[in-house]
Amino acid sequence: MRDAALNLALSHSFAGQLANPRQMTPYTYCDSPVVCADDPEFKSGPQVGAMLPEARIGDGYLTGKPGAGFSVLVFDKRLANDLDIAGVAVILIDAESEVAQQFGARQSSAYLVRPDLHIAARLFDATPATIQHALRFAAGEVLP
Amino acid sequence: MTPTDVEAVYDALAAQIDSVGRAKSELFLIKLALLLSHEFGDANRVIKLIYDAKRNLDAANYR
């Protein structure tokens, strides 16, 4: 069914929302204790707590990329290479792409995505250390 | 829709199911069902028709 909806969404935008694996109008968990305060430097893009939006990545779809655990979206190859966190999928997105624009991201930005595809944190200027900290916070291990 | 209209739809559908092949026919039919539902615009009636279509699928002498 999902393949059919994704396929139909290539020509008819109404089908795009059907392809979302979650409910059609997702809940935004902005007040959850394991959701970081949003980074105010982002001028656009999905806010913290929101559902990961669908986007075309190469010949696949963004929501098809994350693994079973947390995932990190990064827009810089070097940052992607520097991230080595067990069980965390690193998804590299071209900083010049439309998807990067959709996320309001620049090259140094990162989004931490929970296993349920909600955004746990986003960092406009991320480093491996700040990403690691956001991850530990989202997992309930540390305070902000 | 007149019987002639229904027949035209039946023929076009049959031709395209054959043309996409067995492996893709389910994908094709789901897309078509979603497109028709979207045009039709009445979710409750579409859902009733989904259940109507499901009836008698196991009938032995449907051919």
N, CA and C atoms of all chains as a GROMACS GRO file, in nm:
protein
  621
    1MET      N    1   0.083  -0.121   0.000
    1MET     CA    2   0.000   0.000   0.000
    1MET      C    3   0.086   0.126   0.000
    2ARG      N    4   0.190   0.122   0.088
    2ARG     CA    5   0.273   0.242   0.100
    2ARG      C    6   0.347   0.268  -0.031
    3ASP      N    7   0.394   0.162  -0.095
    3ASP     CA    8   0.462   0.178  -0.225
    3ASP      C    9   0.369   0.242  -0.326
    4ALA      N   10   0.242   0.200  -0.324
    4ALA     CA   11   0.146   0.256  -0.418
    4ALA      C   12   0.123   0.404  -0.390
    5ALA      N   13   0.113   0.439  -0.262
    5ALA     CA   14   0.092   0.579  -0.226
    5ALA      C   15   0.213   0.664  -0.264
    6LEU      N   16   0.334   0.611  -0.238
    6LEU     CA   17   0.456   0.684  -0.274
    6LEU      C   18   0.463   0.701  -0.426
    7ASN      N   19   0.431   0.595  -0.496
    7ASN     CA   20   0.437   0.598  -0.642
    7ASN      C   21   0.335   0.699  -0.697
    8LEU      N   22   0.216   0.698  -0.640
    8LEU     CA   23   0.112   0.792  -0.685
    8LEU      C   24   0.150   0.936  -0.651
    9ALA      N   25   0.223   0.952  -0.539
    9ALA     CA   26   0.262   1.086  -0.494
    9ALA      C   27   0.359   1.153  -0.591
   10LEU      N   28   0.425   1.073  -0.677
   10LEU     CA   29   0.515   1.132  -0.776
   10LEU      C   30   0.438   1.222  -0.872
   11SER      N   31   0.312   1.188  -0.898
   11SER     CA   32   0.233   1.269  -0.991
   11SER      C   33   0.117   1.342  -0.923
   12HIS      N   34   0.070   1.293  -0.808
   12HIS     CA   35  -0.045   1.354  -0.740
   12HIS      C   36  -0.010   1.379  -0.593
   13SER      N   37   0.000   1.507  -0.558
   13SER     CA   38   0.053   1.540  -0.426
   13SER      C   39  -0.039   1.492  -0.313
   14PHE      N   40  -0.170   1.477  -0.339
   14PHE     CA   41  -0.259   1.434  -0.231
   14PHE      C   42  -0.216   1.299  -0.172
   15ALA      N   43  -0.150   1.217  -0.254
   15ALA     CA   44  -0.112   1.084  -0.208
   15ALA      C   45   0.010   1.088  -0.116
   16GLY      N   46   0.083   1.200  -0.116
   16GLY     CA   47   0.205   1.210  -0.037
   16GLY      C   48   0.180   1.190   0.110
   17GLN      N   49   0.070   1.248   0.161
   17GLN     CA   50   0.044   1.236   0.304
   17GLN      C   51   0.007   1.093   0.342
   18LEU      N   52  -0.043   1.016   0.246
   18LEU     CA   53  -0.078   0.876   0.276
   18LEU      C   54   0.047   0.793   0.300
   19ALA      N   55   0.157   0.837   0.240
   19ALA     CA   56   0.280   0.759   0.247
   19ALA      C   57   0.346   0.771   0.382
   20ASN      N   58   0.304   0.871   0.458
   20ASN     CA   59   0.360   0.888   0.591
   20ASN      C   60   0.323   0.768   0.676
   21PRO      N   61   0.422   0.701   0.735
   21PRO     CA   62   0.392   0.580   0.810
   21PRO      C   63   0.314   0.606   0.938
   22ARG      N   64   0.309   0.729   0.981
   22ARG     CA   65   0.241   0.762   1.106
   22ARG      C   66   0.104   0.820   1.074
   23GLN      N   67   0.039   0.871   1.175
   23GLN     CA   68  -0.093   0.929   1.153
   23GLN      C   69  -0.084   1.046   1.058
   24MET      N   70  -0.197   1.080   0.991
   24MET     CA   71  -0.193   1.181   0.887
   24MET      C   72  -0.165   1.320   0.943
   25THR      N   73  -0.213   1.350   1.064
   25THR     CA   74  -0.183   1.479   1.125
   25THR      C   75  -0.102   1.449   1.250
   26PRO      N   76   0.032   1.445   1.235
   26PRO     CA   77   0.112   1.399   1.347
   26PRO      C   78   0.111   1.498   1.462
   27TYR      N   79   0.128   1.443   1.580
   27TYR     CA   80   0.136   1.524   1.700
   27TYR      C   81   0.277   1.580   1.712
   28THR      N   82   0.288   1.702   1.757
   28THR     CA   83   0.420   1.763   1.778
   28THR      C   84   0.447   1.768   1.928
   29TYR      N   85   0.550   1.690   1.970
   29TYR     CA   86   0.576   1.675   2.113
   29TYR      C   87   0.666   1.787   2.163
   30CYS      N   88   0.618   1.913   2.159
   30CYS     CA   89   0.712   2.020   2.193
   30CYS      C   90   0.733   2.034   2.344
   31ASP      N   91   0.646   1.978   2.428
   31ASP     CA   92   0.661   1.995   2.572
   31ASP      C   93   0.714   1.871   2.643
   32SER      N   94   0.752   1.771   2.569
   32SER     CA   95   0.799   1.649   2.633
   32SER      C   96   0.929   1.674   2.708
   33PRO      N   97   0.947   1.609   2.824
   33PRO     CA   98   1.072   1.630   2.900
   33PRO      C   99   1.197   1.577   2.830
   34VAL      N  100   1.182   1.490   2.732
   34VAL     CA  101   1.302   1.445   2.660
   34VAL      C  102   1.318   1.515   2.525
   35VAL      N  103   1.246   1.626   2.508
   35VAL     CA  104   1.264   1.705   2.387
   35VAL      C  105   1.341   1.831   2.426
   36CYS      N  106   1.455   1.852   2.359
   36CYS     CA  107   1.536   1.971   2.387
   36CYS      C  108   1.460   2.096   2.347
   37ALA      N  109   1.499   2.209   2.407
   37ALA     CA  110   1.448   2.336   2.357
   37ALA      C  111   1.493   2.351   2.212
   38ASP      N  112   1.408   2.408   2.128
   38ASP     CA  113   1.442   2.423   1.988
   38ASP      C  114   1.555   2.524   1.972
   39ASP      N  115   1.641   2.502   1.874
   39ASP     CA  116   1.750   2.596   1.846
   39ASP      C  117   1.693   2.715   1.771
   40PRO      N  118   1.694   2.834   1.834
   40PRO     CA  119   1.628   2.950   1.772
   40PRO      C  120   1.697   3.001   1.645
   41GLU      N  121   1.816   2.950   1.619
   41GLU     CA  122   1.885   2.997   1.498
   41GLU      C  123   1.822   2.943   1.370
   42PHE      N  124   1.744   2.837   1.382
   42PHE     CA  125   1.674   2.786   1.264
   42PHE      C  126   1.561   2.882   1.228
   43LYS      N  127   1.561   2.925   1.101
   43LYS     CA  128   1.456   3.016   1.055
   43LYS      C  129   1.341   2.939   0.991
   44SER      N  130   1.365   2.814   0.954
   44SER     CA  131   1.261   2.732   0.894
   44SER      C  132   1.293   2.586   0.920
   45GLY      N  133   1.212   2.500   0.863
   45GLY     CA  134   1.234   2.357   0.884
   45GLY      C  135   1.144   2.305   0.996
   46PRO      N  136   1.134   2.172   1.008
   46PRO     CA  137   1.047   2.115   1.111
   46PRO      C  138   1.103   2.139   1.250
   47GLN      N  139   1.017   2.184   1.342
   47GLN     CA  140   1.066   2.214   1.476
   47GLN      C  141   1.083   2.085   1.558
   48VAL      N  142   1.153   2.102   1.668
   48VAL     CA  143   1.176   1.990   1.758
   48VAL      C  144   1.042   1.934   1.807
   49GLY      N  145   1.029   1.802   1.807
   49GLY     CA  146   0.905   1.737   1.847
   49GLY      C  147   0.817   1.702   1.729
   50ALA      N  148   0.842   1.767   1.614
   50ALA     CA  149   0.759   1.742   1.496
   50ALA      C  150   0.799   1.609   1.431
   51MET      N  151   0.709   1.559   1.352
   51MET     CA  152   0.734   1.438   1.274
   51MET      C  153   0.834   1.471   1.163
   52LEU      N  154   0.926   1.380   1.137
   52LEU     CA  155   1.020   1.396   1.026
   52LEU      C  156   0.940   1.408   0.896
   53PRO      N  157   0.957   1.518   0.821
   53PRO     CA  158   0.879   1.532   0.698
   53PRO      C  159   0.931   1.438   0.590
   54GLU      N  160   0.847   1.404   0.495
   54GLU     CA  161   0.888   1.318   0.385
   54GLU      C  162   0.962   1.402   0.281
   55ALA      N  163   1.065   1.345   0.222
   55ALA     CA  164   1.138   1.414   0.116
   55ALA      C  165   1.203   1.309   0.029
   56ARG      N  166   1.226   1.346  -0.094
   56ARG     CA  167   1.292   1.258  -0.188
   56ARG      C  168   1.444   1.267  -0.166
   57ILE      N  169   1.510   1.153  -0.144
   57ILE     CA  170   1.657   1.151  -0.129
   57ILE      C  171   1.710   1.053  -0.232
   58GLY      N  172   1.780   1.104  -0.333
   58GLY     CA  173   1.829   1.015  -0.439
   58GLY      C  174   1.712   0.942  -0.501
   59ASP      N  175   1.721   0.810  -0.504
   59ASP     CA  176   1.608   0.735  -0.560
   59ASP      C  177   1.520   0.676  -0.450
   60GLY      N  178   1.536   0.726  -0.326
   60GLY     CA  179   1.452   0.676  -0.218
   60GLY      C  180   1.379   0.790  -0.147
   61TYR      N  181   1.332   0.760  -0.026
   61TYR     CA  182   1.258   0.858   0.051
   61TYR      C  183   1.320   0.871   0.189
   62LEU      N  184   1.320   0.994   0.240
   62LEU     CA  185   1.385   1.021   0.368
   62LEU      C  186   1.333   0.930   0.479
   63THR      N  187   1.201   0.913   0.491
   63THR     CA  188   1.149   0.835   0.604
   63THR      C  189   1.180   0.687   0.589
   64GLY      N  190   1.233   0.647   0.473
   64GLY     CA  191   1.275   0.509   0.458
   64GLY      C  192   1.419   0.485   0.502
   65LYS      N  193   1.493   0.594   0.531
   65LYS     CA  194   1.637   0.583   0.560
   65LYS      C  195   1.670   0.546   0.703
   66PRO      N  196   1.600   0.603   0.806
   66PRO     CA  197   1.644   0.577   0.942
   66PRO      C  198   1.643   0.428   0.976
   67GLY      N  199   1.732   0.390   1.066
   67GLY     CA  200   1.738   0.252   1.111
   67GLY      C  201   1.640   0.230   1.225
   68ALA      N  202   1.667   0.129   1.307
   68ALA     CA  203   1.574   0.095   1.415
   68ALA      C  204   1.590   0.190   1.534
   69GLY      N  205   1.707   0.253   1.546
   69GLY     CA  206   1.731   0.339   1.662
   69GLY      C  207   1.723   0.487   1.625
   70PHE      N  208   1.800   0.568   1.697
   70PHE     CA  209   1.808   0.710   1.664
   70PHE      C  210   1.884   0.728   1.532
   71SER      N  211   1.855   0.838   1.463
   71SER     CA  212   1.930   0.873   1.342
   71SER      C  213   1.970   1.019   1.350
   72VAL      N  214   2.076   1.051   1.282
   72VAL     CA  215   2.121   1.190   1.274
   72VAL      C  216   2.124   1.230   1.128
   73LEU      N  217   2.056   1.340   1.095
   73LEU     CA  218   2.067   1.396   0.960
   73LEU      C  219   2.176   1.501   0.964
   74VAL      N  220   2.275   1.487   0.878
   74VAL     CA  221   2.380   1.588   0.870
   74VAL      C  222   2.394   1.634   0.726
   75PHE      N  223   2.454   1.751   0.709
   75PHE     CA  224   2.460   1.813   0.578
   75PHE      C  225   2.605   1.838   0.536
   76ASP      N  226   2.696   1.775   0.607
   76ASP     CA  227   2.838   1.795   0.584
   76ASP      C  228   2.908   1.659   0.590
   77LYS      N  229   2.981   1.627   0.485
   77LYS     CA  230   3.045   1.497   0.475
   77LYS      C  231   3.144   1.473   0.590
   78ARG      N  232   3.216   1.581   0.625
   78ARG     CA  233   3.317   1.566   0.730
   78ARG      C  234   3.252   1.536   0.864
   79LEU      N  235   3.143   1.610   0.893
   79LEU     CA  236   3.070   1.585   1.018
   79LEU      C  237   3.016   1.442   1.018
   80ALA      N  238   2.967   1.398   0.903
   80ALA     CA  239   2.915   1.260   0.892
   80ALA      C  240   3.025   1.160   0.924
   81ASN      N  241   3.145   1.185   0.872
   81ASN     CA  242   3.256   1.094   0.895
   81ASN      C  243   3.303   1.095   1.041
   82ASP      N  244   3.289   1.213   1.106
   82ASP     CA  245   3.336   1.226   1.244
   82ASP      C  246   3.240   1.161   1.343
   83LEU      N  247   3.118   1.132   1.299
   83LEU     CA  248   3.018   1.076   1.390
   83LEU      C  249   3.031   0.925   1.391
   84ASP      N  250   3.059   0.871   1.507
   84ASP     CA  251   3.066   0.726   1.516
   84ASP      C  252   3.000   0.685   1.646
   85ILE      N  253   2.867   0.675   1.643
   85ILE     CA  254   2.793   0.644   1.765
   85ILE      C  255   2.723   0.511   1.740
   86ALA      N  256   2.750   0.415   1.828
   86ALA     CA  257   2.696   0.280   1.809
   86ALA      C  258   2.544   0.285   1.800
   87GLY      N  259   2.489   0.220   1.701
   87GLY     CA  260   2.344   0.206   1.688
   87GLY      C  261   2.273   0.328   1.632
   88VAL      N  262   2.350   0.432   1.596
   88VAL     CA  263   2.288   0.553   1.543
   88VAL      C  264   2.318   0.564   1.393
   89ALA      N  265   2.213   0.570   1.312
   89ALA     CA  266   2.231   0.582   1.168
   89ALA      C  267   2.262   0.727   1.132
   90VAL      N  268   2.363   0.747   1.050
   90VAL     CA  269   2.397   0.882   1.004
   90VAL      C  270   2.350   0.896   0.860
   91ILE      N  271   2.266   0.996   0.837
   91ILE     CA  272   2.210   1.018   0.703
   91ILE      C  273   2.265   1.149   0.650
   92LEU      N  274   2.343   1.140   0.543
   92LEU     CA  275   2.407   1.259   0.486
   92LEU      C  276   2.318   1.318   0.376
   93ILE      N  277   2.291   1.447   0.389
   93ILE     CA  278   2.208   1.517   0.290
   93ILE      C  279   2.291   1.631   0.232
   94ASP      N  280   2.288   1.647   0.102
   94ASP     CA  281   2.362   1.753   0.033
   94ASP      C  282   2.313   1.890   0.085
   95ALA      N  283   2.409   1.971   0.136
   95ALA     CA  284   2.374   2.100   0.194
   95ALA      C  285   2.313   2.196   0.091
   96GLU      N  286   2.340   2.169  -0.038
   96GLU     CA  287   2.287   2.257  -0.143
   96GLU      C  288   2.151   2.208  -0.195
   97SER      N  289   2.103   2.097  -0.140
   97SER     CA  290   1.983   2.036  -0.197
   97SER      C  291   1.856   2.105  -0.149
   98GLU      N  292   1.747   2.073  -0.219
   98GLU     CA  293   1.616   2.124  -0.180
   98GLU      C  294   1.577   2.073  -0.042
   99VAL      N  295   1.619   1.950  -0.012
   99VAL     CA  296   1.584   1.891   0.118
   99VAL      C  297   1.650   1.971   0.230
  100ALA      N  298   1.776   2.012   0.209
  100ALA     CA  299   1.846   2.093   0.310
  100ALA      C  300   1.770   2.224   0.332
  101GLN      N  301   1.721   2.281   0.221
  101GLN     CA  302   1.642   2.404   0.231
  101GLN      C  303   1.514   2.380   0.310
  102GLN      N  304   1.451   2.266   0.280
  102GLN     CA  305   1.326   2.228   0.350
  102GLN      C  306   1.349   2.220   0.500
  103PHE      N  307   1.472   2.180   0.539
  103PHE     CA  308   1.505   2.168   0.680
  103PHE      C  309   1.564   2.298   0.737
  104GLY      N  310   1.574   2.401   0.655
  104GLY     CA  311   1.632   2.527   0.702
  104GLY      C  312   1.775   2.510   0.747
  105ALA      N  313   1.844   2.411   0.688
  105ALA     CA  314   1.976   2.372   0.739
  105ALA      C  315   2.088   2.433   0.657
  106ARG      N  316   2.200   2.460   0.722
  106ARG     CA  317   2.322   2.490   0.649
  106ARG      C  318   2.418   2.374   0.670
  107GLN      N  319   2.538   2.387   0.617
  107GLN     CA  320   2.629   2.273   0.613
  107GLN      C  321   2.658   2.216   0.753
  108SER      N  322   2.663   2.307   0.853
  108SER     CA  323   2.703   2.263   0.987
  108SER      C  324   2.585   2.214   1.072
  109SER      N  325   2.465   2.212   1.014
  109SER     CA  326   2.347   2.179   1.094
  109SER      C  327   2.328   2.028   1.108
  110ALA      N  328   2.248   1.991   1.207
  110ALA     CA  329   2.215   1.849   1.226
  110ALA      C  330   2.078   1.836   1.289
  111TYR      N  331   2.009   1.730   1.252
  111TYR     CA  332   1.880   1.694   1.314
  111TYR      C  333   1.897   1.556   1.378
  112LEU      N  334   1.853   1.545   1.502
  112LEU     CA  335   1.852   1.414   1.567
  112LEU      C  336   1.708   1.361   1.561
  113VAL      N  337   1.693   1.242   1.504
  113VAL     CA  338   1.560   1.185   1.481
  113VAL      C  339   1.542   1.063   1.572
  114ARG      N  340   1.430   1.062   1.642
  114ARG     CA  341   1.401   0.950   1.732
  114ARG      C  342   1.360   0.826   1.653
  115PRO      N  343   1.360   0.710   1.719
  115PRO     CA  344   1.319   0.588   1.648
  115PRO      C  345   1.176   0.596   1.594
  116ASP      N  346   1.089   0.679   1.654
  116ASP     CA  347   0.952   0.692   1.603
  116ASP      C  348   0.940   0.802   1.499
  117LEU      N  349   1.055   0.849   1.448
  117LEU     CA  350   1.064   0.948   1.340
  117LEU      C  351   1.017   1.089   1.381
  118HIS      N  352   1.011   1.116   1.513
  118HIS     CA  353   0.992   1.254   1.556
  118HIS      C  354   1.130   1.315   1.580
  119ILE      N  355   1.137   1.448   1.564
  119ILE     CA  356   1.266   1.515   1.578
  119ILE      C  357   1.294   1.541   1.726
  120ALA      N  358   1.404   1.484   1.775
  120ALA     CA  359   1.439   1.495   1.916
  120ALA      C  360   1.514   1.625   1.944
  121ALA      N  361   1.596   1.668   1.847
  121ALA     CA  362   1.675   1.788   1.866
  121ALA      C  363   1.723   1.834   1.730
  122ARG      N  364   1.752   1.963   1.720
  122ARG     CA  365   1.820   2.011   1.599
  122ARG      C  366   1.920   2.118   1.640
  123LEU      N  367   2.032   2.115   1.574
  123LEU     CA  368   2.143   2.204   1.608
  123LEU      C  369   2.184   2.276   1.481
  124PHE      N  370   2.178   2.409   1.486
  124PHE     CA  371   2.211   2.486   1.366
  124PHE      C  372   2.360   2.475   1.337
  125ASP      N  373   2.440   2.478   1.444
  125ASP     CA  374   2.586   2.459   1.431
  125ASP      C  375   2.625   2.340   1.516
  126ALA      N  376   2.626   2.224   1.457
  126ALA     CA  377   2.648   2.102   1.534
  126ALA      C  378   2.794   2.061   1.533
  127THR      N  379   2.835   1.992   1.640
  127THR     CA  380   2.965   1.925   1.642
  127THR      C  381   2.936   1.782   1.688
  128PRO      N  382   3.029   1.690   1.670
  128PRO     CA  383   3.005   1.555   1.719
  128PRO      C  384   2.970   1.556   1.868
  129ALA      N  385   3.034   1.646   1.946
  129ALA     CA  386   3.009   1.649   2.090
  129ALA      C  387   2.867   1.696   2.122
  130THR      N  388   2.819   1.802   2.052
  130THR     CA  389   2.685   1.851   2.082
  130THR      C  390   2.578   1.752   2.035
  131ILE      N  391   2.607   1.682   1.926
  131ILE     CA  392   2.513   1.580   1.878
  131ILE      C  393   2.505   1.466   1.981
  132GLN      N  394   2.622   1.425   2.030
  132GLN     CA  395   2.628   1.319   2.131
  132GLN      C  396   2.551   1.359   2.256
  133HIS      N  397   2.566   1.485   2.295
  133HIS     CA  398   2.497   1.533   2.415
  133HIS      C  399   2.345   1.532   2.392
  134ALA      N  400   2.302   1.580   2.275
  134ALA     CA  401   2.159   1.581   2.243
  134ALA      C  402   2.103   1.439   2.245
  135LEU      N  403   2.183   1.346   2.198
  135LEU     CA  404   2.141   1.207   2.196
  135LEU      C  405   2.124   1.152   2.338
  136ARG      N  406   2.220   1.182   2.424
  136ARG     CA  407   2.212   1.134   2.563
  136ARG      C  408   2.094   1.198   2.634
  137PHE      N  409   2.068   1.325   2.604
  137PHE     CA  410   1.951   1.392   2.664
  137PHE      C  411   1.822   1.326   2.617
  138ALA      N  412   1.814   1.300   2.486
  138ALA     CA  413   1.692   1.242   2.430
  138ALA      C  414   1.668   1.102   2.486
  139ALA      N  415   1.778   1.034   2.521
  139ALA     CA  416   1.765   0.899   2.576
  139ALA      C  417   1.739   0.904   2.727
  140GLY      N  418   1.729   1.025   2.783
  140GLY     CA  419   1.698   1.041   2.924
  140GLY      C  420   1.817   1.024   3.015
  141GLU      N  421   1.940   1.032   2.961
  141GLU     CA  422   2.060   1.006   3.041
  141GLU      C  423   2.115   1.130   3.110
  142VAL      N  424   2.095   1.247   3.050
  142VAL     CA  425   2.153   1.370   3.107
  142VAL      C  426   2.052   1.483   3.102
  143LEU      N  427   2.078   1.586   3.181
  143LEU     CA  428   1.997   1.707   3.176
  143LEU      C  429   2.049   1.795   3.062
  144PRO      N  430   1.969   1.891   3.017
  144PRO     CA  431   2.012   1.973   2.903
  144PRO      C  432   2.142   2.049   2.926
  145MET      N  433  -2.402   0.617  -1.529
  145MET     CA  434  -2.319   0.551  -1.631
  145MET      C  435  -2.402   0.447  -1.708
  146THR      N  436  -2.398   0.451  -1.839
  146THR     CA  437  -2.474   0.354  -1.920
  146THR      C  438  -2.396   0.222  -1.925
  147PRO      N  439  -2.464   0.111  -1.963
  147PRO     CA  440  -2.392  -0.015  -1.978
  147PRO      C  441  -2.275  -0.003  -2.076
  148THR      N  442  -2.290   0.080  -2.178
  148THR     CA  443  -2.180   0.100  -2.273
  148THR      C  444  -2.060   0.165  -2.205
  149ASP      N  445  -2.090   0.263  -2.118
  149ASP     CA  446  -1.983   0.329  -2.042
  149ASP      C  447  -1.909   0.228  -1.954
  150VAL      N  448  -1.987   0.146  -1.884
  150VAL     CA  449  -1.927   0.047  -1.794
  150VAL      C  450  -1.837  -0.047  -1.874
  151GLU      N  451  -1.886  -0.083  -1.993
  151GLU     CA  452  -1.808  -0.175  -2.077
  151GLU      C  453  -1.677  -0.111  -2.122
  152ALA      N  454  -1.684   0.019  -2.157
  152ALA     CA  455  -1.563   0.091  -2.199
  152ALA      C  456  -1.461   0.093  -2.086
  153VAL      N  457  -1.510   0.119  -1.963
  153VAL     CA  458  -1.421   0.122  -1.846
  153VAL      C  459  -1.361  -0.017  -1.824
  154TYR      N  460  -1.446  -0.119  -1.833
  154TYR     CA  461  -1.403  -0.258  -1.814
  154TYR      C  462  -1.291  -0.293  -1.913
  155ASP      N  463  -1.311  -0.255  -2.038
  155ASP     CA  464  -1.212  -0.288  -2.142
  155ASP      C  465  -1.080  -0.215  -2.116
  156ALA      N  466  -1.089  -0.086  -2.085
  156ALA     CA  467  -0.966  -0.009  -2.060
  156ALA      C  468  -0.891  -0.066  -1.940
  157LEU      N  469  -0.966  -0.102  -1.836
  157LEU     CA  470  -0.905  -0.158  -1.716
  157LEU      C  471  -0.838  -0.292  -1.747
  158ALA      N  472  -0.911  -0.378  -1.820
  158ALA     CA  473  -0.856  -0.509  -1.855
  158ALA      C  474  -0.728  -0.495  -1.936
  159ALA      N  475  -0.729  -0.403  -2.033
  159ALA     CA  476  -0.612  -0.384  -2.119
  159ALA      C  477  -0.492  -0.338  -2.035
  160GLN      N  478  -0.514  -0.245  -1.941
  160GLN     CA  479  -0.401  -0.192  -1.864
  160GLN      C  480  -0.352  -0.293  -1.759
  161ILE      N  481  -0.441  -0.373  -1.702
  161ILE     CA  482  -0.397  -0.478  -1.609
  161ILE      C  483  -0.306  -0.575  -1.684
  162ASP      N  484  -0.346  -0.612  -1.806
  162ASP     CA  485  -0.261  -0.702  -1.886
  162ASP      C  486  -0.129  -0.634  -1.920
  163SER      N  487  -0.135  -0.505  -1.953
  163SER     CA  488  -0.015  -0.436  -1.998
  163SER      C  489   0.086  -0.415  -1.885
  164VAL      N  490   0.040  -0.391  -1.761
  164VAL     CA  491   0.138  -0.372  -1.653
  164VAL      C  492   0.194  -0.505  -1.604
  165GLY      N  493   0.120  -0.613  -1.626
  165GLY     CA  494   0.171  -0.745  -1.587
  165GLY      C  495   0.134  -0.780  -1.444
  166ARG      N  496   0.144  -0.909  -1.415
  166ARG     CA  497   0.100  -0.962  -1.286
  166ARG      C  498   0.177  -0.900  -1.169
  167ALA      N  499   0.309  -0.880  -1.187
  167ALA     CA  500   0.392  -0.831  -1.077
  167ALA      C  501   0.353  -0.689  -1.034
  168LYS      N  502   0.304  -0.609  -1.128
  168LYS     CA  503   0.275  -0.469  -1.096
  168LYS      C  504   0.125  -0.441  -1.086
  169SER      N  505   0.042  -0.544  -1.107
  169SER     CA  506  -0.102  -0.514  -1.117
  169SER      C  507  -0.160  -0.469  -0.983
  170GLU      N  508  -0.109  -0.523  -0.872
  170GLU     CA  509  -0.162  -0.480  -0.743
  170GLU      C  510  -0.130  -0.331  -0.717
  171LEU      N  511  -0.004  -0.296  -0.744
  171LEU     CA  512   0.039  -0.156  -0.730
  171LEU      C  513  -0.049  -0.065  -0.816
  172PHE      N  514  -0.068  -0.108  -0.940
  172PHE     CA  515  -0.149  -0.031  -1.034
  172PHE      C  516  -0.292  -0.015  -0.983
  173LEU      N  517  -0.351  -0.123  -0.935
  173LEU     CA  518  -0.491  -0.118  -0.892
  173LEU      C  519  -0.508  -0.035  -0.764
  174ILE      N  520  -0.410  -0.039  -0.673
  174ILE     CA  521  -0.418   0.044  -0.552
  174ILE      C  522  -0.411   0.191  -0.592
  175LYS      N  523  -0.318   0.223  -0.685
  175LYS     CA  524  -0.309   0.363  -0.730
  175LYS      C  525  -0.441   0.408  -0.791
  176LEU      N  526  -0.498   0.320  -0.874
  176LEU     CA  527  -0.624   0.355  -0.939
  176LEU      C  528  -0.734   0.376  -0.834
  177ALA      N  529  -0.739   0.286  -0.734
  177ALA     CA  530  -0.841   0.297  -0.630
  177ALA      C  531  -0.827   0.430  -0.554
  178LEU      N  532  -0.701   0.469  -0.526
  178LEU     CA  533  -0.678   0.595  -0.454
  178LEU      C  534  -0.718   0.715  -0.541
  179LEU      N  535  -0.684   0.709  -0.669
  179LEU     CA  536  -0.721   0.818  -0.760
  179LEU      C  537  -0.873   0.830  -0.772
  180LEU      N  538  -0.941   0.718  -0.790
  180LEU     CA  539  -1.087   0.719  -0.803
  180LEU      C  540  -1.151   0.771  -0.674
  181SER      N  541  -1.098   0.726  -0.559
  181SER     CA  542  -1.153   0.771  -0.431
  181SER      C  543  -1.139   0.921  -0.414
  182HIS      N  544  -1.022   0.970  -0.456
  182HIS     CA  545  -0.994   1.113  -0.442
  182HIS      C  546  -1.090   1.194  -0.529
  183GLU      N  547  -1.116   1.146  -0.651
  183GLU     CA  548  -1.210   1.214  -0.741
  183GLU      C  549  -1.353   1.205  -0.689
  184PHE      N  550  -1.386   1.088  -0.635
  184PHE     CA  551  -1.520   1.057  -0.590
  184PHE      C  552  -1.559   1.146  -0.472
  185GLY      N  553  -1.464   1.165  -0.381
  185GLY     CA  554  -1.481   1.266  -0.277
  185GLY      C  555  -1.571   1.230  -0.160
  186ASP      N  556  -1.620   1.106  -0.151
  186ASP     CA  557  -1.708   1.070  -0.040
  186ASP      C  558  -1.648   0.947   0.031
  187ALA      N  559  -1.573   0.974   0.137
  187ALA     CA  560  -1.498   0.867   0.203
  187ALA      C  561  -1.589   0.755   0.254
  188ASN      N  562  -1.703   0.791   0.312
  188ASN     CA  563  -1.790   0.687   0.367
  188ASN      C  564  -1.840   0.592   0.260
  189ARG      N  565  -1.876   0.647   0.145
  189ARG     CA  566  -1.924   0.559   0.037
  189ARG      C  567  -1.810   0.475  -0.019
  190VAL      N  568  -1.691   0.534  -0.028
  190VAL     CA  569  -1.576   0.457  -0.077
  190VAL      C  570  -1.549   0.340   0.017
  191ILE      N  571  -1.555   0.367   0.148
  191ILE     CA  572  -1.527   0.261   0.245
  191ILE      C  573  -1.633   0.150   0.235
  192LYS      N  574  -1.759   0.190   0.214
  192LYS     CA  575  -1.863   0.089   0.196
  192LYS      C  576  -1.833   0.004   0.071
  193LEU      N  577  -1.789   0.069  -0.036
  193LEU     CA  578  -1.759  -0.005  -0.161
  193LEU      C  579  -1.638  -0.097  -0.143
  194ILE      N  580  -1.541  -0.053  -0.058
  194ILE     CA  581  -1.426  -0.140  -0.030
  194ILE      C  582  -1.476  -0.271   0.032
  195TYR      N  583  -1.570  -0.259   0.127
  195TYR     CA  584  -1.624  -0.380   0.190
  195TYR      C  585  -1.709  -0.460   0.091
  196ASP      N  586  -1.783  -0.389   0.004
  196ASP     CA  587  -1.862  -0.459  -0.098
  196ASP      C  588  -1.770  -0.545  -0.187
  197ALA      N  589  -1.656  -0.485  -0.226
  197ALA     CA  590  -1.566  -0.555  -0.318
  197ALA      C  591  -1.506  -0.679  -0.252
  198LYS      N  592  -1.498  -0.676  -0.119
  198LYS     CA  593  -1.436  -0.787  -0.047
  198LYS      C  594  -1.528  -0.909  -0.037
  199ARG      N  595  -1.657  -0.885  -0.057
  199ARG     CA  596  -1.753  -0.996  -0.042
  199ARG      C  597  -1.731  -1.103  -0.149
  200ASN      N  598  -1.755  -1.227  -0.110
  200ASN     CA  599  -1.758  -1.341  -0.204
  200ASN      C  600  -1.625  -1.372  -0.272
  201LEU      N  601  -1.513  -1.320  -0.217
  201LEU     CA  602  -1.385  -1.344  -0.285
  201LEU      C  603  -1.351  -1.493  -0.290
  202ASP      N  604  -1.404  -1.568  -0.195
  202ASP     CA  605  -1.371  -1.711  -0.190
  202ASP      C  606  -1.475  -1.799  -0.257
  203ALA      N  607  -1.574  -1.737  -0.320
  203ALA     CA  608  -1.678  -1.818  -0.384
  203ALA      C  609  -1.615  -1.911  -0.488
  204ALA      N  610  -1.657  -2.036  -0.490
  204ALA     CA  611  -1.589  -2.137  -0.572
  204ALA      C  612  -1.617  -2.119  -0.721
  205ASN      N  613  -1.736  -2.071  -0.754
  205ASN     CA  614  -1.774  -2.070  -0.895
  205ASN      C  615  -1.787  -1.928  -0.949
  206TYR      N  616  -1.688  -1.846  -0.919
  206TYR     CA  617  -1.699  -1.706  -0.962
  206TYR      C  618  -1.666  -1.687  -1.109
  207ARG      N  619  -1.606  -1.787  -1.171
  207ARG     CA  620  -1.569  -1.771  -1.312
  207ARG      C  621  -1.688  -1.789  -1.404
   0.00000   0.00000   0.00000
